[in-house]
Amino acid sequence: MRVLFVSALGTGHVFPVVPLAWALRSAGHELLVAAAGDALVVEKAGLPVVDVLPGATVSGVFEWIEEHHSELTTRLRNDEATRDLRRAAPVFAKVAEHMADGVLDIADRWRPDLVVHSQLQGAGWLVASRLGVPVVQQGFGFARTDGVNELMREHLAVTYDRLGVGGPPDCVRKIDVAPRSMIDGEPEGWSARYVPYNGGGVLPRWLSESRQNRPRVAVTFGTVAPTMNGLGALRRVVDVAAGVDAEFVLAVGEADIGVLDDLPPNVRSVGWVPLDQLLATCAAVIHHGGAGTTLTALDAGIPQLVLPDGADRYANADAVHDRGLGISATVDEVDAPLVIRLIKDETLSEAASDVRAEMRAMPTPASLVPRLVELVR
């Protein structure tokens, strides 16, 4: 069968579909990814990708929305709004409007048998409705999506009419990667293990070297937050790290941290490194609450200090805090005692180990392939 993956603009939206795409390809199925902006990086996973919005970037699209619909982007800065994705749906509907024509064009020409879309990607529903094929939502975090797709469909009504597309798809399924012990109620659709994909790379030698009897703590704020929110949180963590007996590794991707001046001797900046490989050597992680970072840390079985600052990050931070495997805090609350507790509190590390074991027992993405084949039949 042919499977079209439709992703939103960010790497955090497209990376979670990679293990499922690999599983489908290994089973002999054809696949294609429709993406734009930062999500085009998925081509490095060996997947064929079509750029449906050439020249677009995450920041550029959101700057356009800010200019023309500032009342919508204001919602994304509200922690309550981002705990309930239905309040964020109008913003992402605007993103889907930008992508709709390009996605529909490639779908009409390629004719997939199945559409898999990332959360908050309304163009996936539109394509499935147009072609009359099943659609599956690939989950990537802890924010619940009940009613979100339907609400996005309402906000895309003009686009549906313009493109001559009817109502919602006839056959809709969801894949939920959240461990059961960290959600209220039942999973959204099929439960599947989160298998980290954070990009590849030649691993630096220091990654496997001795840590000189000191714990290693990873610090990362993802690919979007430093660009859109600045480096204030990173500056705070670096200042605090100078007073903690541990090795801190700043995994900041392509962010320019020159403004941070000289780093303390126990702080190393490494740019881009596969996060799952880094976290496997760490005792703890400090991060922004991105879904991919949160779940990769869960897979590594280490405690987390989460400093949420928008998007779905408050929902992820709440899940970590409520399960007792980490701490949710504001940037201003970060100090040496808090970081020392993160590293040394055995209650946190035991809970993190328990969830890691729970995740490892979940069905793998490969186990979903027969279900998807039957869905198409």
Buried (B, 14 or more C-beta within 10 A) or exposed (E): BBBBBBBBBBBBBBBBBBBBBBBBBEEEBBBBBBBBBBBBBBEEBEBEBBBBBEEBBBBBBBEBBBEEEEEBBEBBEBBEBBBBBBBBBBBBBBBBBBBBBBBBEBBEEEEBBBBBBBBBBBBBBBBBBBBEBBBBBBBBBBBBBEEBBBBBBEBBEEBBEEBEBEEBBEEBBBBBBBBEBBBEEEBBBBBBBBBBBBBEEEEBEBBEEEEEEBBBBBBBBBBBBBBBBBBEBBBBBBBBBEEBEBBBBBBBBEBEBEEBEEBBEBBBBBEBBBBBBBBBBBBBBBBBBBBBBBBBBBBBBBBBBBBBBBBBBBBBBBBBBBBBBBBBBEBEEBBBEBBBBBBBBEEBBEBBBBBBEBBEEBEBBBEBBEBBBEBBE
